Amino acid sequence: MFKKNRNIAKELEGVPEVEQPKDVVVCKRCKNEVLRENYQRNLYVCPLCGHQSRMSAPQRIEMLCDEGSFKEHDRRLRTLNPLKFKGYTDKIENLHQQTGLTEAVVTGCAKIGGMPVAIGVMDARFLMASMGSVVGEKLARLFEYATRKKLPVVLFTASGGARMHEGIFSLMQMAKVSAAAGKHSQAGLLYITVLTDPTTGGVTASFAMQGDIILAEPRAVIGFAGRRVIEGTIGSKLPAGFQSAEFAQDHGFVDKIVPRGELKETLQRILALHVGHHK
């Protein structure tokens, strides 16, 4: 069978791939074709199977924030190369050119349903939203700003964990952001986290799980170490659905799973209760 498949692959060498029409999207889950216009109107959720594709930070901000209300913070903060990791500077610059982002998180202030918030959105297109020194600095500054201005924080997490290119400088961000989030909490202010696919590693082990209210998108991967690493460590198989948002909710780590189309309304209700409490 292996030889047969290899021969087929050899016969197909040089045959151009069939390009999908630009107005059509193929769902990664059900493999059906969906009109791009319908797909975008449905907030990047397949209308046939409900699969939620990953969204960029600008797309999420546009989806959630009142029109024209978002003002970005700390856009000029740029990543250095403290460990002189080979190729890291070029990689960051290439990602900047591809995504238009300067780092893996976008932070700022905005209004959701007319209510002011400090908001942060991690973007998996930028090194899988790994947590480097600038990601940590921007998030810490966001919490500090929200504490000064007495604002709630809404943070969308998505990450592969700590950024290996920065070593201990990356790991330090867990404590730094957690400390800033702690001071925000001590001031009696609201912190809402929305866990999106995937939220893993050091982000899960720190500020992603510090929210007063923890929401998640359906079927998002949520965990610390990878499945194979855990199974190799404990010497047994993990249950089906392990590290899914649904599994996390069943075991008390997530308060509510919210479909993307209901997310803005859900946040508005939570924020309105908080604003009413502080009047």
N, C-alpha and C positions, 0 to 999 in steps of 0.2 A: 504494500500500500504506500509505504514511504517513497519507494522508487518511482511508482506510478505518478504520485503527486509531484515529485521533483521533475519528472519529464514534462508534465503538463506545464509547470511553471517555466521550464526552459523554452517550451514552444511559444509561450506568451510573451517572452522577452521582446521588447521593442514595440509591442502593441500598445498604442496610446490608451489611457484610461478614458472611459466614457464620462464626460463632464456633465454634472447635474445642472439643469437650468438655474439661472441666477435667481429666479423668482420662486424656487422650490427649496424646501429644507427637508432633509431625511432625518427622521427621529432616531436617535441613538438607541432607544429602547425597543420600540416596536418595528423600526425599519420602514415605516410607511412614509410616503411623501406628503408634505403639508405645504400649502401655499405660504410663502414667507410673510406676506401681508397678514394672513390670519394668525400665524405663529407669533408675530410681533405684537399684534393686537391682544393676543391671549397671554401677554407677559412672558413669552418664551417658554410656555407650557404646551406640550403636545395636546391638541384637542381630542385626539383619538385614544391615547393611553394614559394621559396625565403626567407624563415624564417632564420634570422641571429641569431645563438646561441651566447651566451656570450663567449668571448675569455679571456684567462688568460693573464697576463702581459707578460710572456715570449713568448707566441704565437704571440702577437701583435708586440713585438720588432723584432722577427724573420721575421714577414711578411713585416715590413716597413723598417727596417734599413739595410744598406749595410752590406753584410756578414763580420763578424769579427770586425765591427766598434764600436759596443756598449761597453762602459765602465761604469760600475755601480758606483754610488756615494752613500756614507753614508749607506752602507749595515749593518754596525755594530750598527747603532742606534737601541736601543731596548726600547720597551714600559715598563714603570713602572706602579705602581698602586697608583696614588696620593691620591685617595679617599678611599683606602683600600676596594675596592668593592669586595664582596665575590665571589670567583671563577674566577675573571677576569684574574689573573696571569696564572692559569691553562688553561683557555680558549685560551689565547694568545699562550701559549706553544703548545697546541694541534693543533692549526691552523698552527703554524710554522712547525710542524711535517707533517701535511697533505698536505700543499701547497709548502713547501720549501721556503716560503717568511718569512721575519722578520717583515713585516708590510704590510698595505693595498695599498701601492704605491711603485713602482720601479722607481727610477730616475737615470739619467746619461747623458752622452754625446755620440753622434753617428754621422753617416753620412747618409743622405737620398739622393740618386742620386748624391753622391759625395759631397754634401754640408753639412758642419758641423752644428749640432743643439744640443740644450739641450732638453732632452725629459723626460717626466714623464707619467707613465701609472698606473692608479688606477685599482685594481683587486678586483672584487666583491666576490671572493671566501673567502676573508679575512674579516669577520664581515661585509659583504655587503659594503666593502670599506668605512666604516664609518670613519669620520674625527676625529682622536684622535690627541694627542700632537705630536707624532712622524710623522704622516702623514703631519701635518702642518709644522713641522720643516724641513722635507725633501723637501717639495715643496718650502718653503721660501728660503732654501739654493740653490735650483735649479735656482730660479730666480736671486738670488744674484750672483751665478757663471756665469749665462748667461749674466748678466749686466757687470761683470768684463771682460769677454772674448768677449763681443759684439756679442753674439750669439742669433739667434731666438729661441723661446721656442715653442715646440709642446707638448700639454698636452691632454691626453685622460682621460676624466672624467667618473666616474661611482661611484655612492655613494647612500647610504640610508640616508645620512645627518650626523649630529653631533653624536658623540659616547657617549651614556648615561653613560657609565662606568666612564667617566672622567669629567662629568659635565661642569663647567665653563671653565676648561682647554681645553676642546674640542671647545667650542664656541669661545674662544680667537683666535683660528687658522684662523677663517674667516678674522679677521682684519689683522693678521700677514701676511698671504699669499697675501691678497689684497694689502697691503702696499708694499710688495716686488715686486709684479706685476706692481704696479704703478710706482715705481722707474725704472723698466725695460722699461716701456713705455716712461717715461720722457727722457730716454737715446736714444729715437728714434728707438727702436728695435721692432721686430715683435713678436707677440704672437698669436699663432693659437690654438684654443681649438677644440677638436673633442668630441662631446657629444655622449656617448654610453649608452646602456640600463642597469640600470636606472641611470639617473642623477637627484637627488632630494635633498631636504632639504637645509642645509646651504651651500653646495657646489654650488648649483644652485644660491643661494642668494649672492654669493661672486665671487670667482675667475673663475668659469665656464663661467660666462657671461661677463668677462672682456676682452676676446680675441679681437684682432683687426679684426680677421676673425673667425667666429664661424661656424663650420661644424657639421653635425650630421649624424648618421647612420639611415637608414630607420626604421620607427616604434619604435624608441627608446622612452622610457618614460622620459619626461623632465618636471620637475615642482618643486614646493616648498612643500606645504602641500599635504596630500593625498586627493583623490577625495571625500571620505566620510566626511572628516573633513571640506572641503570647502562647500560642499552641506549642512552640518549641520549648518555651520556658516551663510551662506547667505539665507538659507531656500528655495532653489530652485535647480532644476536639472541642471547639467552642460551639454554643448553640446556634441554630439558624437565625439569621437576622441580627446577630451580635454586632454592635457598633452602629446600628441604624438609629435614626431619630425615634422610631417607634419603640425600639428596645430600651433606649434611654428614658423615654417617658414612662414605660411600664415599671422601670426600676427607680423612679423618683428623681432623675437627673434633669428632666425637662418638664416645665409646667404645662405647656400646650404646644401641639403641632398645628401650625396655621398654613393652609394653602396660600399660595402667593397672591391670588386674587382677593383674599380676605385680609391681607396683612396690613394695609394702610388703615382700614376701618378698625382693626383690632388695636393697633397702636394709638389711634385717635381716642378710642374708648379708655385705654389705660392712662394716657396722658391727661385726659379730661378729669378722671378720678383723682389723679395726683394734684392737678391744678386746683381742683375744688377743695382738696384736703388742706392746701397751703394758703387758702384765702383768709 
